[in-house]
């Protein structure tokens, strides 16, 4: 019996396979938000850290895929914000964030 071959047949197919990112992969794009250009990157959430979503003010636990967004002309690492994917998608439909303490009731 001959061994099984899992090879890509042509160089064009190989280039196409390398350029495609896996589902939940790290892909950067630019989007408009609040009149500014933002760099948006989808991450898998494997860093092992908790983040707080600015859209819903809830924690993003480690291992949860989410979106990292920052202004294109910002200060860099200090301007990055970690959002739930759904919260980033609904950012224009949400009301402005209320400033409240961590222990304040949510109503």
C-alpha positions as CSV (number, residue, x, y, z in Angstrom):
1,X,0.0,0.0,0.0
2,X,1.4,3.4,-0.9
3,X,1.5,6.3,1.6
4,X,-1.2,8.9,1.5
5,X,-0.2,12.3,0.0
6,X,-1.6,15.5,1.3
7,X,0.2,17.9,-1.0
8,X,-1.0,21.0,-2.8
9,X,-0.5,20.4,-6.5
10,X,0.6,23.8,-7.8
11,X,2.4,26.8,-6.6
12,X,-0.7,29.0,-7.2
13,X,-2.7,26.8,-4.8
14,X,0.1,26.9,-2.2
15,X,0.2,30.8,-2.3
16,X,-3.5,31.0,-2.0
17,X,-3.5,28.6,1.0
18,X,-0.8,30.6,2.8
19,X,-2.5,33.9,2.3
20,X,-5.9,32.7,3.7
21,X,-6.1,33.3,7.5
22,X,-7.9,30.6,9.5
23,X,-11.2,31.3,11.1
24,X,-10.6,33.5,14.1
25,X,-7.2,34.3,12.8
26,X,-5.4,37.6,13.2
27,X,-6.7,39.9,10.4
28,X,-6.2,43.7,10.4
29,X,-8.5,46.1,8.7
30,X,-9.5,49.8,9.0
31,X,-13.0,51.0,9.9
32,X,-14.6,54.3,10.6
33,X,-15.8,55.0,14.2
34,X,-16.7,58.4,15.7
35,X,-15.3,60.2,12.6
36,X,-11.9,58.6,12.8
37,X,-10.1,55.8,11.1
38,X,-9.6,52.8,13.5
39,X,-7.4,49.8,13.0
40,X,-9.4,46.7,13.9
41,X,-7.9,43.3,14.5
42,X,-9.7,40.0,15.4
43,X,-7.8,38.0,18.0
44,X,-8.3,34.5,19.4
45,X,-8.0,35.6,23.0
46,X,-5.3,33.2,24.1
47,X,-3.3,35.7,26.2
48,X,-4.7,34.5,29.5
49,X,-5.8,38.0,30.6
50,X,-9.2,39.5,31.4
51,X,-10.1,42.6,29.5
52,X,-13.1,45.0,30.0
53,X,-15.2,45.7,26.9
54,X,-15.9,49.5,26.5
55,X,-19.2,48.7,24.7
56,X,-20.9,46.8,27.5
57,X,-18.6,47.3,30.4
58,X,-18.4,43.5,31.0
59,X,-15.2,41.4,31.2
60,X,-13.9,39.4,28.3
61,X,-12.5,36.2,29.9
62,X,-9.3,34.5,28.7
63,X,-9.8,32.2,25.7
64,X,-12.7,34.2,24.3
65,X,-12.2,35.5,20.8
66,X,-12.7,39.3,20.5
67,X,-11.8,42.4,18.6
68,X,-8.9,44.8,19.4
69,X,-9.4,48.3,18.0
70,X,-7.3,51.5,18.2
71,X,-7.2,54.9,16.4
72,X,-5.0,54.8,13.3
73,X,-3.2,58.0,14.4
74,X,-3.2,57.3,18.1
75,X,-0.5,56.7,20.8
76,X,-0.2,53.0,20.1
77,X,-0.5,50.4,22.8
78,X,-2.1,52.8,25.3
79,X,-5.1,53.5,22.9
80,X,-5.9,49.8,22.3
81,X,-9.4,48.7,23.4
82,X,-10.6,45.1,23.6
83,X,-14.3,44.7,22.5
84,X,-16.6,41.8,22.2
85,X,-17.3,41.1,18.6
86,X,-21.0,41.8,18.9
87,X,-20.3,45.0,20.9
88,X,-17.9,46.3,18.2
89,X,-20.6,45.5,15.5
90,X,-23.2,47.4,17.5
91,X,-21.0,50.4,18.5
92,X,-23.0,52.9,16.4
93,X,-26.4,51.8,17.8
94,X,-25.4,51.9,21.4
95,X,-26.1,54.9,23.7
96,X,-23.1,56.7,25.2
97,X,-21.3,54.9,28.0
98,X,-22.4,55.8,31.5
99,X,-19.7,56.6,34.0
100,X,-20.3,54.5,37.1
101,X,-18.3,52.7,39.7
102,X,-17.6,49.0,39.5
103,X,-20.0,48.2,42.3
104,X,-22.8,50.4,41.1
105,X,-26.1,48.6,40.0
106,X,-26.8,48.2,36.3
107,X,-30.1,49.8,35.5
